[in-house]
């Protein structure tokens, strides 16, 4: 059976197929190496490759071996010491070179196999079992949105789409086109009949011509009257077609408490989660905008530098950030054109009369506009804000909340929030 392999997309790397097979075969070792790399590097350095070490023993392939004992015949080229029938003692174990535990100046050791994961391969493994959660995601290659566009007129359709003016215009043109020649001929016959009647109408020859002309005039009038006023072929209906409109734009809202209770360590935890979410969204959308909203008793939209590094004192009113987020969405990001994501980080501290309003704002204003909203608490203590948000987890599928109080918990929490359905984090 003949097989044709299309390598036009492989470029100069003709062994791309072998490399992909290698990555699939040693997926577990590669995934573990990526996990270690994530723990050991800053999230700012996520989008670069990584060297992966695989022990040589894990690269060995199964082979058939002969058991001990038995009689075997072996042909050894260039043998000058033995003849047929000689018994050759089996080498004693531990006599090989380079395999013992003591140092030696000869022999070769067995090093780990090292290869480099490219940036694309590293991110592919990093997001291997992640997907946008529980939503009808709109992307270029999968589920486009459909928009109705006018496409002129068609000969068939529903009565509600009938264009009366266009139909009557077509009917008038058809009647003129079909009756023009007949009316011209009718006009000529009527002039001839009038001329015959003015001359000698009693003359036998003229009388016969008059009768023939009258008969032809009657026939033409009948044909003209037989032209229908409105024919089914005259009907024109408005035509509208659905055109796929891929929405590959996303906006990510980052909300963070910057009151006095949020120290630099907690801000760093929040920053790592925001950057991880941004990297995740870049795999699904071509254009991503990020909106930074910081709040204490009042909320304001700021740039990234002020979002993470500026300090504030005072209390906390979380609802001010949610109100500002809803206002920005209404003004700049239409849900029909943008995929909206929200990520909120806080230590859970909030004015006790405000937490109930936060839940109402999320339920009625924010979540109906968002594809997904994630809340991460960077403190262990559960306060009134956590209790109010917990009421939404079972009611709203696009809302999730977790805790992350250590740096090494950011990645597991992120995986837990954005894991594929049925896959364990």
DRENSE-468947 format. One record per residue (C-alpha): z, y, x; residue in three letters. Coordinates in steps of 0.001 Angstrom, whole numbers, padded with zeros to 6 digits, always signed. Each point is the difference from the previous one (the first is absolute). Example, Ala and Ser with C-alpha at 12.3 -4.5 7.8 and 13.67 -1.06 7.14 Angstrom:
+007800-004500+012300ALA-000660+003440+001370SER
***
This chain:
+000000+000000+000000UNK-001036+003352+001420UNK+002577+002797+000173UNK-000741+003663+000565UNK+002812+002234+001266UNK-000425+003727-000486UNK+001473+001725+003049UNK-001525+003418-000564UNK+003405+001482-000830UNK+001651-001527+003054UNK-001500+002489+002426UNK+000297-001000+003631UNK+003012-002190-000719UNK-001792-003276-000597UNK+003250-002023+000036UNK+001495+001795-002997UNK-000087-003219-002003UNK+002016-001859+002648UNK+002494+002869+000174UNK+000529-000014-003759UNK+000561-003777+000076UNK+002521+000463+002798UNK+001876+002639-001998UNK+000142-002255-003053UNK+001186-003006+002030UNK+002873+001867+001660UNK+000870+002235-002933UNK+003739-000710+000168UNK+000351+000882+003682UNK-002098+003135-000446UNK+001960+001086-003045UNK+003285-000456+001864UNK-001336+002051+002915UNK-000987+002776-002405UNK+003466-000064-001542UNK+001566+000412+003435UNK-002378+002840+000782UNK+000914+001782-003225UNK+003698-000251+000845UNK-000529+001241+003541UNK-002303+002982-000516UNK+000091+003184-001968UNK-001972+000167-003201UNK-001997+002886+001461UNK-001459-002580+002394UNK-000840-002525-002683UNK-003768+000459+000149UNK-000663-001530+003387UNK-000511-003502+001304UNK+002489-002447+001443UNK+000070-002711+002679UNK+000912-003370-001455UNK+001477-002793+002161UNK-000480-003568-001149UNK+001602-002854+002001UNK-002546-002272+001552UNK+001610-003010-001612UNK-000922+001426-003409UNK-003667+000146+000976UNK-000334-003689+000813UNK-002248-002074-002194UNK+000701-003593-001054UNK-001594-002697+002191UNK-000068-003771-000030UNK+002060-001631+002743UNK+000376-003566+001213UNK+003357-001708-000344UNK+001884-001592+002877UNK-001004-003454+001263UNK-003176-001917-000513UNK-002990-000656+002220UNK-002685+002625+000368UNK-003102+000261+002091UNK-000648+003394+001539UNK-002971+001103+002084UNK+001061+002480+002724UNK-002950+001533+001834UNK+000378+000325+003773UNK+002800-002582+000270UNK+000384-001435+003518UNK+003547-001380-000165UNK-000141-002553-002803UNK-002285-002776-001144UNK-000369-001735-003327UNK+003102-001937-000930UNK+002512+002126+001917UNK+003140+001059-001870UNK+000690+003710+000238UNK+003622+001042-000618UNK+000553+002659-002624UNK+001248+003354+001388UNK+003717+000566-000478UNK+001052+002815-002349UNK+000953+003346+001482UNK-002407-000269+002938UNK-002486+002529-001301UNK-000183+003515+001400UNK+000894+003108-001858UNK+001856-001793-002810UNK+003509-000324+001458UNK+002927+002317-000439UNK+000459+000735+003700UNK-001874+002588+001965UNK-003055-001049+001947UNK-002598+001670+002169UNK-002821-002030-001533UNK-001311-000865-003423UNK-000779+002214-002985UNK+002287+001082-002809UNK-000803+000233-003704UNK-000014+003618-001203UNK-000030+001146-003595UNK-003369+000782-001507UNK-000272+003756-000521UNK-002591+001768-002124UNK-000233+003482-001452UNK-000024+000769-003708UNK-002189+002967-000788UNK+001259+002830-002195UNK-001876-001364-003009UNK+001268-003558+000542UNK+003567+001210+000490UNK-000050+001940-003259UNK-001652-002924-001774UNK+002815-002341+001018UNK+002584+002684-000748UNK-001259+000365-003572UNK-001075-003615-000358UNK+002123-000879-003009UNK+000265+003491-001497UNK-001936+001421-002940UNK+000271+002858-002438UNK+002601-001267-002474UNK-000447-000734-003696UNK-002681+002543-000760UNK-003658+000289-000956UNK-000987+001450+003372UNK-003139+002104+000026UNK-001969-000399+003193UNK-003571+000272+001136UNK-000596-003720+000375UNK+002050-001395-002869UNK+000676+001768-003285UNK-001854+003285-000414UNK+000662+002380-002815UNK-002852+000472-002471UNK-001100+003409-001186UNK-002487+000623-002795UNK-003019+002133+000877UNK-002876+001292-002148UNK-003240-001803+000750UNK-002569+001706-002245UNK-001215-001642-003198UNK-000838-003528-001061UNK-001939-001596-002880UNK+002946-001980-001352UNK+003675+000618-000492UNK+002715+000518-002564UNK-000403+002482-002849UNK+002803+002128+001413UNK-002108+000632+003114UNK-003136+001003-001952UNK-001468+003286+001243UNK-001529+001523-003152UNK-001852+002887+001616UNK-001575-002179+002665UNK-000994-002586-002633UNK-001607+002568-002296UNK-001815+001565+002927UNK-001446-003401+000893UNK-000988-000660-003616UNK-001788+003340-000230UNK-001931-000649+003176UNK-000993-003451-001204UNK-001263+001314-003348UNK-002010+002717+001719UNK-001507-002440+002477UNK-000944-002600-002632UNK-001360+002442-002552UNK-001802+002504+002226UNK-003353-001813+000083UNK+000127-000811-003705UNK+000808+003600-000977UNK-002849+001295+002143UNK-002404-002446-001625UNK+001429+000852-003441UNK-000546+003712+000619UNK-003644-000650+000982UNK-000610-002136-003087UNK+001531+002620-002280UNK-002320+002680+001464UNK-003011-002301-000454UNK+001039-000720-003601UNK+000295+003710-000720UNK-003477+000575+001469UNK-001528-002770-002083UNK+001591+001351-003123UNK-001428+003455+000651UNK-003506-001332+000435UNK-001587-002293-002549UNK+002831-002221-001243UNK-002280-001550-002660UNK-002544-001132+002515UNK+000046-003796+000202UNK+000276-000046+003777UNK+002732+002678+000073UNK+001849-001804-002800UNK+000155-003181+002031UNK+001199+001952+003079UNK+002650+001766-002097UNK+001356-003302-001308UNK+000053-001507+003466UNK+001751+003080+001445UNK+002593+000011-002761UNK+000688-003693+000598UNK+000466+000586+003708UNK+002278+002994-000677UNK+002172-002091-002318UNK+000187-002754+002600UNK+001066+002419+002760UNK+002628+001611-002226UNK+001390-003407-000774UNK+000187-000852+003689UNK+001700+003320+000792UNK+002567-000513-002756UNK+000637-003531+001262UNK+001338+001363+003285UNK+003808-000465-000355UNK+002171+003090+000268UNK+002547-001845+002134UNK-000651-003277+001787UNK+002532-002226+001775UNK-001801+000689+003260UNK+000863+003703-000421UNK+003751-000580+000122UNK+001732+001124+003174UNK+003609-000836+000853UNK+002251+001545+002595UNK+000339-002364+002926UNK+003174-000212+002102UNK+000495-002378+002889UNK+003155-000988+001864UNK-000125+000813+003676UNK+002581-001432+002420UNK+002057+002753+001545UNK+002078-001497+002834UNK+003250+001877+000527UNK+000892-000475+003638UNK+002333+002957+000176UNK+003754-000308+000054UNK+002865+002453+000280UNK+003384-001011+001322UNK+003063+002013-001003UNK+002915-000170+002439UNK+003284+001120-001535UNK+003120+000239+002155UNK+003506+001341-000323UNK+000775+002455+002815UNK+003509+000973-001078UNK+002949-000112+002369UNK+000654-003705-000630UNK-003411-001009+001417UNK+000444-000162+003770UNK-002759-000519+002570UNK+000442-003775+000055UNK-000593-000254-003728UNK-002958+002361+000215UNK-001464-002225+002710UNK+000295-003018-002302UNK-001796+001906-002740UNK-002691+001160+002392UNK-000724-003543+001135UNK-000410-001137-003571UNK-002326+002909-000862UNK-002210-000642+003040UNK-000142-003709-000768UNK-001083+000730-003553UNK-002643+002416+001254UNK-001432-002632+002340UNK-000059-002450-002862UNK-001924+002346-002299UNK-002584+000785+002684UNK-001194-003600-000348UNK-000895+000522-003649UNK-001203+003578-000338UNK-002496+002058+001944UNK+001710+003337-000560UNK+003766+000430-000147UNK+001939+003201-000422UNK+003729+000240+000609UNK+002299+002418-001819UNK+003462+000566+001487UNK+002736+001110-002397UNK+003490+000596+001353UNK+002968+000871-002137UNK+003696+000804-000030UNK+000985+002070-003026UNK-003580+001313-000128UNK-003298-001669+000874UNK-002924+001381+001929UNK-003292-001272+001417UNK-000039+000194+003799UNK-001993-001259+002961UNK+000908-003162+001914UNK+001879+001802+002771UNK+002380+001778-002372UNK+000246-003064-002200UNK+001581-002162+002693UNK+001685+002447+002338UNK+001247+003028-001906UNK+003679-000143-000976UNK+001684+001167-003174UNK+003528+000079-001354UNK+001397-000154-003473UNK-000163-002355-002945UNK-002740-002182-001425UNK-002064+000298-003180UNK-002658-002726+000102UNK-001674+000993-003265UNK-001332+003194+001622UNK-002272-002122+002235UNK-001275-002067-002938UNK-000772+003146-002003UNK-001949+001452+002925UNK-001889-003262+000505UNK-001064-000090-003647UNK-001098+003643+000214UNK-002124-000608+003111UNK-001654-003040-001606UNK-000953+002009-003076UNK-001401+002855+002076UNK-001813-001800+002844UNK-000245-003751-000476UNK-001479-001240-003256UNK+000986-003669-000584UNK-003574-000710-001093UNK-001268+000988+003456UNK+002913-000868+002297UNK+002104-003098+000611UNK+003517+001402+000088UNK+002855-001595+001944UNK+003564+001206+000273UNK+002622-000882+002605UNK+003510+001378-000220UNK+002699-000330+002655UNK+003604+001001-000535UNK+003552-000973+000884UNK+000756-000335-003713UNK+002085+003142-000205UNK-000787+002216-002997UNK+001712+002326-002416UNK+001445-002383-002561UNK-001444+001862-003011UNK-003506-000099+001520UNK-000575-003734+000509UNK-000651-000695-003676UNK-002603+002767-000060UNK-001680-001528+003058UNK-000437-003277-001852UNK-001459+001822-003005UNK-002419+001951+002184UNK-001212-003171+001666UNK-000438-001853-003279UNK-001684+002771-001977UNK-001759+002186+002582UNK-000520-001656+003389UNK-000548-003749-000445UNK-002741+000315-002674UNK-002026+001930+002604UNK+000727-002214+003025UNK-001491-003238+001214UNK+003270-000829+001708UNK+003338+001644+000747UNK+002456-001358+002567UNK+003559+001158+000520UNK+001771-000826+003268UNK+003684+000698+000424UNK+001050+000421+003618UNK+003702-000469-000725UNK+001941-003065-001077UNK+002243+001572-002644UNK-001364-000125-003540UNK+000531+003288-001783UNK-001046+001307-003388UNK-003636+000559+001027UNK-000384-003669+000980UNK+001572-001094-003274UNK-002376+002139-002061UNK-003078-001122+001932UNK+001049-003649-000317UNK-000571+000288-003747UNK-003726+000549+000635UNK-000707-003090+002101UNK-000344-002331-002984UNK-001696+002545-002263UNK-002733+001442+002213UNK-002160-002363+002114UNK-001253+002716+002373UNK+003503+000977+001112UNK+002042-001716+002719UNK+003158+000823+001941UNK+001651-001451+003122UNK+002581+000830+002640UNK-000598+000415+003724UNK+002952+001054+002133UNK-001212-001242+003409UNK-003250+000510+001898UNK-000737-003720+000057UNK+000227-000090-003821UNK-002870+002409-000575UNK-002746-002576+000508UNK+001606-002720-002209UNK+000688+002569-002718UNK-003572+001241+000196UNK-001345-003544-000265UNK+002299-000660-002920UNK-001233+003059-001850UNK-003696-000660+000612UNK-000250-003767+000252UNK-002638-002010-001796UNK+001075-001629-003219UNK+001340-003477+000714UNK+000367+000557+003746UNK+003357+000190+001684UNK+000801+003012+002125UNK
***
